[in-house]
Amino acid sequence: MGGRATRALRLLLLLVLALAAVEYLFGSILDASPLRTYLYTPLYNATQPTLRNVERLAANWPKKIPSNYIEDSEEYSIKNISLSNHTTRASVVHPPSSITETASKLDKNMTIQDGAFAMISPTPLLITKLMDSIKSYVTTEDGVKKAEAVVTLPLCDSMPPDLGPITLNKTELELEWVEKKFPEVEWGGRYSPPNCTARHRVAIIVPYRDRQQHLAIFLNHMHPFLMKQQIEYGIFIVEQEGNKDFNRAKLMNVGFVESQKLVAEGWQCFVFHDIDLLPLDTRNLYSCPRQPRHMSASIDKLHFKLPYEDIFGGVSAMTLEQFTRVNGFSNKYWGWGGEDDDMSYRLKKINYHIARYKMSIARYAMLDHKKSTPNPKRYQLLSQTSKTFQKDGLSTLEYELVQVVQYHLYTHILVNIDERS
Ligand code: BGC
């Protein structure tokens, strides 16, 4: 009896030991333990983890594309103004090739990762953990990026250091050579100071046609000039398509509207700039004060003398508010002259007065070019300005946008501004 009882007890013990061994050896494929349930379930569905995670990664990538290229999309509307009746024939905003390449390289990486993950069977905890760590890596990197973005740099000095007279290189230059000189300029000809928050966000609007020889000289001079002033800026070259008379003022209206569409946060200040005028003193700040500022008061070819008190031509600066209050420039000045005087009349009508730096600072050199034929109708038009300016300008601006291309040192806006008959 005693011997049977001992055997039975031994058998029971063996059974318990065998069960314990099964649990120990094969426990990982059983789903009984609450601990394992916890380990398997929190992040992903264990039956399809790889696909899900690859999708997640794809959604987080590419991470390197700068936000301005997303912002540069045509989807952004003009801020604070509602104007412009324009059609778009073919508006192309090209991201820089290097950035497109980065994106496609990352896409390729994703495909490789996709394949690699797809080959691994979707069972184990190991994969889930691997995914988990990849996810936390991605999340951490994201977090760092976000943290970087919210770090606000101190405001730049109101008078940046080392400003003063500068020299000008008027010799013909290759654009490619100039491009290599300024790697810190972002595509589209945009820049913001790396070590401080700019006090001014300025769009430089340059009306343009047939001045290829001036373009490289202009960019070579203007980029270092503007960078020194620690402002945030973008250079927009607005080219008139076709061979009708040049309409400088209408091109500047187009530049105002289109440059504003190209950045999500909008520009606060607009400097309307002839391509043949180059500033000779970095104290001539490209910002917009309380009153509209005539910048090019003192030009070498005009013997550094102001031709007349109300002149507003060459280079001038206006805030978004000032420019929209006067309804922008007139669209009616075809050929040389008068459009800047028209703006001067508009400003006077709204009780603005023209501000200027002193003549020793507002100095410019003028590049050589052929003299254009003056517009004989300009005086007649000017006699109407004060009565008609509200019905001629931004409110009546019509144009056909041909294309917008971002190059390294500038954004090129090609436009057809001919009047429809
Ligand atoms: C014209 C302006 C020009 C100025 C200076 C005036 O007669 O109307 O457009 O800027 O001369 O040359």
Residues whose N, C-alpha, C, O or C-beta is under 5 A from the ligand:
A	BS01	BGC	G313 G337 G338 E339 D340 D341
